[in-house]
Amino acid sequence: MTGICEGRVAIVTGAGRGLGRAYALGLAAEGARVVVNDLGVGTHGDATADRPADEVVAEIRRAGGEAVASFEDVADWEGGARIVRTAIDAFGRLDAVVNNAGFVRDRMFVSCTPEEWDAVIRVHLRGHFCVSRHAVDHWRAEAKAGRPVDARIVNTSSGAGLQGSIGQSAYSAAKAGIATLTLVQAAELARYGIMVNGLAPNARTRMTETAFAEAMKAEEGAFDVFAPENTAPLVAFLVSERSADVTGQIFELIGGKIRLALGWTDGPERDIGRRWEPAALGDAIHDLLAIRPAPKKVYGS
């Protein structure tokens, strides 16, 4: 049976382990040819001698698929260009970018250093920008040359970005920025045939081992709700041609449960038709807070 991504070429960043590995294997199983990008860094972005991208490529090839490895830094501007060029040189085309690379530096806000803040923002936000921007340049040139474009960008936000997470101020801020970036990209890029969506995965990975190890542990004999492989089918669908009418959405997937994130929207309001006095505003604000829907709690609160 032909997979839903047959003939598609996809880049997956951070694809050496965890969710990225599951995405790369899942896409290959659905017929995609995959650029497996991974620097091989540790959980906190520290350099290691590991080359997990090679292992994933070998696994895909053993299963009869096609893949090549990339060891570029996603947050390096020229590195992003080389990742895109790897896909085109190896497979003659590019259809999708799955932005997954990232790491955490868990700190309470009062303990977070500028260096830790910058490192997290760089790999997540700048990393999403550099690779996607070079891919979009390629697709836009194709569209202007009169060649049909049916492209995809899949971004990775997080529940931490949608509602915040105690001890993860930099990570939450970066992931919130990615959610908003997804909305802007979707609005701007549809004219070129580029659909853009985001994920807020709930999975057991190296990044969740310290904070959520107990809550996410697998129970023997039960459906493994937090297995990274559970999110791979959603990524395959979003990369496939079947998602051509889906853009500007953020999806949360927990085990077998999929839901759409609604994001920020207008809430209760009051208009007095003139400039507010500061004292009067206090009463109005408390009235609005009393009738607004209860928000989701910040993780860890």
Secondary structure per residue as TSV (DSSP state, phi and psi in degrees):
chain	resnum	aa	ss	phi	psi
A	1	M	-	360.0	134.3
A	2	T	-	-74.5	134.4
A	3	G	-	-75.7	163.5
A	4	I	T	-74.9	-10.6
A	5	C	T	-110.3	17.5
A	6	E	T	-55.6	128.4
A	7	G	T	84.9	-8.6
A	8	R	-	-84.2	151.7
A	9	V	E	-120.9	125.8
A	10	A	E	-130.2	141.4
A	11	I	E	-97.3	132.2
A	12	V	E	-122.6	118.2
A	13	T	E	-89.8	152.3
A	14	G	T	60.6	38.8
A	15	A	T	-96.1	11.4
A	16	G	T	-81.5	-24.4
A	17	R	S	-145.6	170.8
A	18	G	H	55.7	-133.4
A	19	L	H	-62.1	-44.3
A	20	G	H	-60.6	-41.6
A	21	R	H	-61.3	-44.9
A	22	A	H	-61.9	-38.7
A	23	Y	H	-64.9	-46.8
A	24	A	H	-60.9	-45.8
A	25	L	H	-65.5	-40.4
A	26	G	H	-65.9	-41.2
A	27	L	H	-64.8	-43.4
A	28	A	H	-62.3	-39.6
A	29	A	H	-64.6	-25.2
A	30	E	T	-93.4	10.0
A	31	G	T	100.9	-1.2
A	32	A	-	-76.7	151.0
A	33	R	E	-96.3	134.9
A	34	V	E	-125.4	134.2
A	35	V	E	-93.2	114.2
A	36	V	E	-94.5	100.7
A	37	N	E	-99.0	129.6
A	38	D	-	-164.5	131.6
A	39	L	-	-77.4	-21.0
A	40	G	-	80.2	24.0
A	41	V	-	-81.3	168.5
A	42	G	-	-77.8	-179.2
A	43	T	T	-59.0	-31.7
A	44	H	T	-99.9	14.3
A	45	G	S	85.6	9.2
A	46	D	-	-78.7	145.7
A	47	A	-	-68.0	141.8
A	48	T	-	-137.1	173.0
A	49	A	S	-92.8	4.7
A	50	D	-	-72.2	148.4
A	51	R	-	-131.9	65.4
A	52	P	H	-64.9	-22.5
A	53	A	H	-60.0	-39.2
A	54	D	H	-61.7	-39.3
A	55	E	H	-65.6	-40.3
A	56	V	H	-68.2	-41.7
A	57	V	H	-59.3	-44.6
A	58	A	H	-62.3	-39.2
A	59	E	H	-65.3	-41.5
A	60	I	H	-64.0	-42.9
A	61	R	H	-67.5	-37.2
A	62	R	H	-62.0	-30.1
A	63	A	T	-85.7	2.7
A	64	G	T	94.4	7.5
A	65	G	-	-94.1	-179.0
A	66	E	-	-121.0	131.9
A	67	A	E	-159.0	153.6
A	68	V	E	-134.0	155.4
A	69	A	E	-96.9	151.6
A	70	S	E	-137.0	136.5
A	71	F	-	-118.7	25.2
A	72	E	-	-78.7	154.0
A	73	D	-	-80.6	118.0
A	74	V	T	-64.7	-24.2
A	75	A	T	-91.8	2.6
A	76	D	S	-92.4	127.7
A	77	W	H	-57.8	-49.6
A	78	E	H	-70.5	-31.8
A	79	G	H	-62.6	-40.4
A	80	G	H	-59.4	-40.7
A	81	A	H	-64.0	-38.7
A	82	R	H	-70.1	-32.4
A	83	I	H	-63.0	-46.1
A	84	V	H	-63.8	-41.5
A	85	R	H	-65.3	-32.6
A	86	T	H	-59.6	-43.6
A	87	A	H	-62.8	-46.6
A	88	I	H	-69.1	-40.4
A	89	D	H	-67.7	-38.7
A	90	A	H	-78.6	-37.6
A	91	F	H	-125.3	-2.3
A	92	G	S	81.0	1.7
A	93	R	-	-166.2	173.0
A	94	L	-	-146.5	130.9
A	95	D	-	-117.8	-22.4
A	96	A	E	-155.5	147.2
A	97	V	E	-121.8	124.5
A	98	V	E	-108.3	104.8
A	99	N	-	-84.4	105.9
A	100	N	-	-126.3	-19.7
A	101	A	-	-61.0	141.3
A	102	G	-	174.6	170.1
A	103	F	-	-151.1	173.2
A	104	V	-	-122.5	153.5
A	105	R	-	-133.0	78.7
A	106	D	-	-62.2	123.8
A	107	R	B	-153.0	141.3
A	108	M	-	-63.7	151.4
A	109	F	G	-56.6	-37.6
A	110	V	G	-70.0	-12.5
A	111	S	G	-108.8	-9.5
A	112	C	-	-69.5	130.4
A	113	T	-	-93.7	158.9
A	114	P	H	-57.7	-35.9
A	115	E	H	-66.8	-41.6
A	116	E	H	-66.9	-42.8
A	117	W	H	-57.7	-51.1
A	118	D	H	-63.1	-38.3
A	119	A	H	-64.4	-42.5
A	120	V	H	-70.0	-46.0
A	121	I	H	-61.3	-38.0
A	122	R	I	-63.0	-52.5
A	123	V	I	-68.7	-36.1
A	124	H	I	-81.7	-62.0
A	125	L	I	-73.7	-52.3
A	126	R	I	-65.2	-35.8
A	127	G	H	-61.8	-41.0
A	128	H	H	-64.5	-38.5
A	129	F	H	-67.5	-51.4
A	130	C	H	-61.1	-50.5
A	131	V	H	-67.6	-46.3
A	132	S	H	-64.3	-38.7
A	133	R	H	-63.2	-41.2
A	134	H	H	-69.5	-36.8
A	135	A	H	-63.8	-43.3
A	136	V	H	-64.2	-38.1
A	137	D	H	-57.8	-42.8
A	138	H	H	-63.9	-49.1
A	139	W	H	-66.5	-37.6
A	140	R	H	-64.9	-39.3
A	141	A	H	-64.3	-39.8
A	142	E	H	-61.8	-45.5
A	143	A	H	-62.9	-41.8
A	144	K	H	-68.4	-25.3
A	145	A	T	-83.4	0.4
A	146	G	T	86.4	11.2
A	147	R	-	-95.2	132.7
A	148	P	-	-60.6	138.6
A	149	V	-	-120.1	129.4
A	150	D	-	-135.2	72.5
A	151	A	E	-107.4	163.0
A	152	R	E	-137.8	141.4
A	153	I	E	-121.8	128.9
A	154	V	E	-118.3	113.1
A	155	N	E	-97.2	160.0
A	156	T	E	-117.6	105.9
A	157	S	-	-94.9	-147.4
A	158	S	-	-171.2	157.0
A	159	G	H	-57.3	-30.7
A	160	A	H	-63.6	-33.2
A	161	G	H	-79.0	-27.9
A	162	L	H	-85.0	-26.7
A	163	Q	H	-140.4	-1.5
A	164	G	-	88.4	156.2
A	165	S	B	-148.8	122.2
A	166	I	T	-59.2	135.4
A	167	G	T	84.6	3.6
A	168	Q	B	-136.7	51.1
A	169	S	H	-63.3	-44.8
A	170	A	H	-67.1	-45.9
A	171	Y	H	-61.9	-44.5
A	172	S	H	-62.9	-43.2
A	173	A	H	-63.3	-42.4
A	174	A	H	-63.3	-44.7
A	175	K	H	-70.4	-31.9
A	176	A	H	-65.7	-40.2
A	177	G	H	-62.1	-37.4
A	178	I	H	-66.7	-38.2
A	179	A	H	-60.2	-44.7
A	180	T	H	-69.9	-39.0
A	181	L	H	-55.5	-41.3
A	182	T	H	-58.8	-43.0
A	183	L	H	-64.1	-42.8
A	184	V	H	-68.3	-45.0
A	185	Q	H	-58.8	-44.4
A	186	A	H	-60.4	-42.2
A	187	A	H	-68.5	-36.5
A	188	E	H	-85.0	-31.6
A	189	L	H	-100.7	-8.8
A	190	A	G	-58.7	-32.2
A	191	R	G	-61.6	-21.9
A	192	Y	G	-97.5	1.8
A	193	G	T	87.1	23.6
A	194	I	E	-111.4	116.6
A	195	M	E	-97.6	137.9
A	196	V	E	-129.8	126.0
A	197	N	E	-138.0	166.3
A	198	G	E	-129.3	158.8
A	199	L	E	-119.7	147.4
A	200	A	E	-124.3	81.1
A	201	P	E	-70.5	153.5
A	202	N	-	-125.2	94.3
A	203	A	-	-146.2	159.0
A	204	R	-	-86.3	111.9
A	205	T	-	-137.4	-179.8
A	206	R	T	-59.7	-32.8
A	207	M	T	-73.7	-21.8
A	208	T	T	-100.3	-5.7
A	209	E	H	-60.1	-39.7
A	210	T	H	-79.1	-46.1
A	211	A	H	-82.2	-34.8
A	212	F	H	-127.1	23.0
A	213	A	H	-57.5	-46.2
A	214	E	H	-68.0	-44.6
A	215	A	H	-67.0	-27.8
A	216	M	H	-104.2	5.7
A	217	K	-	-67.6	146.6
A	218	A	-	-76.7	141.0
A	219	E	-	-99.4	130.2
A	220	E	T	-60.6	128.4
A	221	G	T	84.3	-4.2
A	222	A	S	-109.0	160.8
A	223	F	-	-59.1	127.7
A	224	D	-	-81.3	91.4
A	225	V	T	-59.1	-35.3
A	226	F	T	-102.9	17.9
A	227	A	-	-66.4	133.1
A	228	P	G	-56.7	-29.9
A	229	E	G	-62.8	-19.5
A	230	N	G	-66.0	-27.9
A	231	T	T	-85.5	-18.1
A	232	A	H	-59.1	-39.7
A	233	P	H	-61.5	-35.7
A	234	L	H	-64.8	-42.3
A	235	V	H	-62.8	-42.8
A	236	A	H	-60.5	-43.2
A	237	F	H	-62.1	-46.0
A	238	L	H	-66.1	-28.4
A	239	V	H	-78.7	-26.4
A	240	S	S	-73.3	167.6
A	241	E	G	-66.6	-19.0
A	242	R	G	-70.5	-13.5
A	243	S	G	-97.0	20.5
A	244	A	T	-63.6	-17.3
A	245	D	T	-107.9	15.0
A	246	V	-	-118.2	118.2
A	247	T	-	-156.5	154.0
A	248	G	S	73.4	24.6
A	249	Q	-	-113.7	150.7
A	250	I	E	-116.0	124.4
A	251	F	E	-108.5	137.9
A	252	E	E	-111.0	131.7
A	253	L	E	-129.9	120.6
A	254	I	E	-124.3	104.7
A	255	G	T	63.2	-115.3
A	256	G	T	-99.7	8.3
A	257	K	E	-105.0	122.6
A	258	I	E	-115.9	138.3
A	259	R	E	-145.1	155.8
A	260	L	E	-91.1	135.7
A	261	A	-	-83.6	133.3
A	262	L	-	-88.3	-22.9
A	263	G	-	69.9	-169.8
A	264	W	S	-69.3	137.3
A	265	T	-	-148.0	167.9
A	266	D	-	-65.9	138.5
A	267	G	-	-110.2	-161.3
A	268	P	-	-60.0	150.9
A	269	E	-	-144.8	163.7
A	270	R	-	-144.0	133.3
A	271	D	-	-124.6	119.3
A	272	I	-	-99.1	-1.3
A	273	G	S	75.0	9.6
A	274	R	S	-153.3	176.1
A	275	R	-	-67.7	138.3
A	276	W	-	-76.2	146.5
A	277	E	-	-90.3	142.0
A	278	P	H	-53.8	-43.8
A	279	A	H	-64.7	-40.1
A	280	A	H	-67.2	-31.2
A	281	L	H	-62.4	-35.9
A	282	G	H	-59.3	-45.0
A	283	D	H	-63.3	-43.2
A	284	A	H	-63.1	-42.4
A	285	I	H	-64.0	-42.0
A	286	H	H	-66.8	-34.6
A	287	D	H	-64.3	-42.4
A	288	L	H	-66.8	-40.3
A	289	L	H	-62.4	-31.8
A	290	A	H	-71.6	-25.1
A	291	I	H	-108.9	-3.7
A	292	R	S	-73.8	151.9
A	293	P	-	-62.2	146.6
A	294	A	-	-66.0	126.9
A	295	P	-	-77.2	158.5
A	296	K	-	-64.5	144.6
A	297	K	-	-75.5	151.0
A	298	V	-	-64.2	135.5
A	299	Y	B	-55.0	133.5
A	300	G	T	88.9	-3.2
A	301	S	-	-97.2	360.0
